């Protein structure tokens, strides 16, 4: 860990222009790929490296690419998911604002590997600065013959376009993103067909995020074995594909001394991330808990901070995956009811309303928590919250996308792990209500 040399963030603080990027070795991996490798070899290298998508689900990047039909006449599209609306997640924004050409090089390698000829870079609307930086970099790439027709004289044709969304969390779901890109309401699609078969404009489409594509640059440059030398292998020898390999960008925010984005090999523990990189919990306080990968993944108690931040270990703590690796810490004085209320409010607002269980269920959970915060909570509300969380989402098979799983999971998690605090909060609220009624009566 101490000897790790950052690669994804190696150019932070360096000039953003293409001349500086090329002076630092940029676009050499692309030249290497075009001169020495065929597209199937790149896909196999990415699979061999064990690269899993950095956007949330952690699906094998090379396997996703291999799902594209082999004999399709085209066009094939690449959608770069820069919606990044998971709360407290900003690793892709940081990457683009500090090294946009690394992302473009990853886009070109992905297009070469998958035979895609058009890349749509779908930006969260609020990312105005990042979009402007990327537009400048795209213009430079065109001017230097690294976008457009016959790139580097090797017959590769790729055009790149920026598309800015309208600020909806649901656009981070890949088919919701595609619907929005097509100019429609961003309602996720029923699957199958999956985007690899029928995606943007009903053509085969790959959806990856910038961090994933940037990892491809370094796999081509340094090799699959180098990438796999970093991180943690699977705990199940029968399922080696469950390993967590390579460098990862971790976001750290909340009640800590030094928030930020840190590049670390996968497998660091939550406690080490907070203490070594975040400077510990702020104001000399202790932590009550942390959200390890974005709101939708669930909540760790402070006693569970030995959890490794990878795709494998978090399941032991009933966490729904690494997610976006956005770690948010809250201190001992934070009310868990307030934390859960904010989570419920976010997901209720962001539900697209297409699926009744999600539309209604997220609203019910919010109403229960609002009533609880008004001093009118009941102990049975805790069981109702857990029950609603169990009944909505892809996991029980009631919705099209996973937003409702992400809405229910942290609430179920919190009720189970902090039940005593919830019960004390409800009891305290009931006492206040009783006193208020008595005073009003007199």
N, C-alpha and C positions, 0 to 999 in steps of 0.2 A: 504493500500500500504506500509506504513512504517513498519508494522509488518510482512510482507511477508518473509518467510524463503525459500531461494533457495533450490530446490531439484535437478533439472537437473545439476546444476553446484556446488552442495554441496561439491564435492570432488576435485574441482580445487585446485591444489597445493599439493594434497596427492599423495603417490606413486601409480604407475599405475598397479602394479602386482596384481595377483589374491588373494594373501594372505591378502594384505591391503584392497582390495575390500570386501572380505568376512568378515574381521574384522569390517568393517563399515556397516555391515548388508547386503552386496551384496549377491545375489542369494537366499535370504530368500523369496522374493515374488515368485520366481520360485518354491521353495519347497511348499509354500502355495498353489499355483495354482495346482500343481501336486497332492497334498494330499487332497485338499478340493473342487476343482472346476472341472467341466467337460468343454470341449471346447465350447459348446453352451453358457454356463454361462459366460465365459470370453468374448465372442463376445457381449453378452447382456450387460455386465458391461461396455465395451468400448463404446457401443452405448448410454447407459444411462448417461455416463460421458459427452457426447457431444464432444468427441475428434474428431477434424477435422484435416486432413492431413496438416502437416507443410511444405510441399514441394512447394506449390504454389496455387493449385486450391482450397484447403480448403474443400475437399470432406470428408464426414463422414467416419472415419476409420472403425468403426464397421459395417456400411452398406456395405462398399466395401468388407469386409471379408465375409459377409453373401451372397454375389453374387456367391460364389463358389458352384459348383454343389454338392448336398448332398450325392449322391450315386456314385461319381466318384471313380473308383478303384485305381487311382493314377498313377504315382506320381504327387504330387502337389508341386509347387515351390514357394519360397519366394525370390524376388529380392529386395535387399536393395539399394536404389538409393543414391549413394554418388558421383554422377557426379558433382553436385553443381557448374554449370557453369554460373549461373545468376550473372552478374557483381556486385561486392561489397557484395556478399553473402559468408559467411564463418562460419555460426553457426554450421554446421555439422562437419566441419574440427576441429573447436575448441572443440566440444564435444568429438570427437574420440581421439584427441591428449591429452585430459585431463582425460578421463574416458572411455576407450574402453570396459571394462567389463560391464558397464551399457548398452551399445549398444548391446553387445552379449546377455545379459539377456533379453532385449526387443525382440531380434531376436528369442530366444528360446520360449518366451511366445507367440509370433505371430505364430510360427510353431506349437506349441501345440494347439492353438485355431483353426488353419486352416487346420490341419492334413498335413502340409508341412513337407517333410523329407529332403529337400535340400535347403540351403540358399546361394544365390550368392550375394556377397558384391561387387557391381559395383562401382569402384573408378574412379573419374576423374584422368587422367594420371598425372597431375601436383601435385597431393597429395601424393608425395613419402613418406614423413615423416609419414603422417597419415596411409598410407597403411602398412608401416613397423611396426608401433605401433600396429595396428590391427592384423597383422600376428603373432606377439609375443603373443598377448592376446588369439588368437585362439589356438595357440600351448599350452598355459597354460590351457585353458578350456578342450582341449582333454586330457591332462595329469591328470586332476582332475575329469575326468568322466562327464564333463558338456557339452561335444560334443561327437558325436559318437553314439554307440548303448546303449540302455537301460539306459538312463540318470537318475541318482539318483535311479536306480532300479525300475523305474516306467513305463518302456516299451516305453519311448519316444526315437525315433531315429532321430537324426538331424546331418547332415554333413554341414560344412560351407566352402566356397571357395571364395578367393579374385580374382576378375577379374578387370584388369586395362584397361580403355578405351584409346582412342588415341587422346583425347583432342578436342572433338566436342561438341558444345553447344546442338545440337539436341539430343544427347544421354541422356539429362535430361528428354526428353519426354519418357514416359514409354514404348511405343512400339518401339521407336527408340533404347532405351536401350536394349530391348529384342533382336532386330535384331543384334545389335552389339555383344551382349553376345553369340549369335549363330554363330558368325564369319562372318556376312554379312555386307554390307554397311548399315549404321545406318539410313535407311529411315523409318520414321514412317509408321505404317500400317493403312489401311482403317479399320474403326470400324463401326458396329460390324463385326466379333466377338471381344468382349473385352477380355483383358488378363485373367480375372477371369474364362472365359470359354475356351479360347484358347490363351495361352501366350507363355512362353518359351518352345521351342521344341514341340509346339502344345498341351501343357498340361495346366491345370488350374494354374494360377500364380497370386500371390499378389505382388504389388509393393508399398513399403513404404520407407520413408527416416528415417535416424537414430533418429532425434528429435522426430518424431511421435512414433517410437518404444520405445524410452526411456520414453515417457509419459505413455505408457502402464505399465511399471514397477511400477510406482507410483500410478496408478489407482488400480492395484492389491494390492499394499501395503497399501494404505490409503483409498481406496474406491471411488466409483463414486461420492458420495455426496461431498467429500472433493474436488475433481477435479472441480466439478461444482460450488463450493463455490467461486472459483477464476474466474475472468473475467467478461464478460458482457453478459446479456441475449439478445435475439433477440428483435429488436424494433417492430417487427410484431408479436403480440400474436398468430396469426393464423399460423405462421411459426416458432415454437420454435426451430426447427433444425438449424435455422440460427444464433443461439447464438455463442459467441466466448468465450470458457471456457478454464481454465487451465493456467499454466505458459507458457511463450513464450520466446524464445531466439531472441532478437533483435540485429541486427548488426548496428553499427553506424560508418559512415566514411565520408570523404569529408572535408569540411572547418570547422572543429570543433576542440576544444582544446583537447578532450580526446576520440579518437576513440576506439572502442572495441566491445565486445559481452556482453550483459546484459540480465539477466533473470528477467522478470517482468510479473505479471499477465496481461492478455490481456485487452486492453482498455485504456492504457496510451495515452495521446495526443502527437502529434508530437512535440509541443513546450516543453512539460515537459520532454520528452526524450532528446531533445537537451540540455536544460538548466540544468536539474537535473543530468543526467547521462553523457552527453557529455561535460559539462563545458562551454556550450555556443559556439557561432560562434567565430572562431579564429581571432586574431589580432585586437580585438575590433570592428570588422565590423558587419554589419547587414546581415541577410540572404536575398537572392533573392528568393530562392525556395528550394525544396527538392524532391527527388525521394523516395517515402515511402516504396516500397517493392521490389526493383529490377527494372531495366530499363523498363521492359515490362509493369509495372503497370501504368505508367503515371507520371505526375509532379504536385506537390502542389506549389502554390505561397506562399510567406511568410504570406500573409493575411489569408491563409487557414490552418495555423499550429494548429488551435484548433481541427483539424480532429483527431478522435480517431484511433489508429492503431489496428483495429480489422477487422473481416470479414464483418461487417455490415455498419459501419459509413462512410468508405471511398467512397462508391458509391455516397454519396451526393456531392462529389467534382469531380465526373467523373473520379475516379481512378478505375482501373480494378482489384479490390480485394487487399488483404493484400500481396499476393505473398509470397516471402520468408522473409518478414519483414526486408529487408536490406535497411536501411534509409541512403541516401547519400545527404548531404547538400552542396549547392553552394552559395557563398557569393554575395554581391551586385555588385561587380566588375566583375563578371563572365559573359561573353557574352552568352545569351541564344542560339544564332546561333551556337556557338561552342559546347554547350551542346548537342543540337539536332544533329549536324553533327557527333559527336562521337557516339551517339546512332545509327544513320543511318548506319554509317560505320561498327559498330559491327554486326548489324543484316544482312546487306548485305553480309558480310563475312561468317556468320554462317548459312545462308540459305542453306539447303542441295540440293536445286535445283530440287527436285522431282515435285513440283507443280509450274506451269508456273506463276500464279499471284504473288506468293511469290518470286520466283527467279527473275522475271523481275521487280516487283513492288518495292522491297527493293533496287534494283539497280537504278531505276529511281529516287527514293527519294534521294539517295546518290548523284547522278549526279546533281540534282537540287541544293542541298545544297553546293556541291563543286563549282558550278557556282556562287552561291550567295556569297560565301566566296572569290571568285576571283573578286568580284565587278561587276558582270554581272547579278545580280538578278533582277527580275521584280515582281511587286506587284501581278500579276496573278499567280506567282509561289506558293504563299501561298495557294491559292484555289486549285491548282493542288496537292500540298502535302496533303491537307486535303481530297481531292477526292480519291487519290490513297490509303490513309490510310483507307478510308471507304470501298474500293472495294476488299481488300485482307484479307483473313483469314477465320477461322471457322465461325465467327459471320455472315458475309454475305454468307457463304457457298461455298467458292471458293477453300479451301485448306484442306489437310488431317489433319494437326496439327495446333497448335496455335502460332507457331513462328511468322507468319506474322501479327496476331492480336497484338502480343507483339511489333512488329516492327512499326506498324502504330499508335497504341494507343498513345504513348508518343509524337509522332510528331504532331498528330491532337490536342492533349492536349496543347502542347506548342504554336502552331499557334493560337489557340483560346485564351489562357490565356495571351500570351505575344505578341499579334499581333502588338501593337504599337512599340515595340522594334524591331521586324522583319522589319516593314516598314521603321523605321528610319535607320536601318542597310543597307537596300536595297538602300535607298535614298543617304546615305553617300557613298556607293560603286559606285553608278552611277556618283556622283560628282567627285570622284577620277578618274573614267574612262574618264570623259569629260576633266578634267585637263590634264591627261596623253596624251590624243589624241591631245589636243591643243599644248602641248609642243613638241610632236613628229612632228606635222605639221610645227611648226616654226623652 
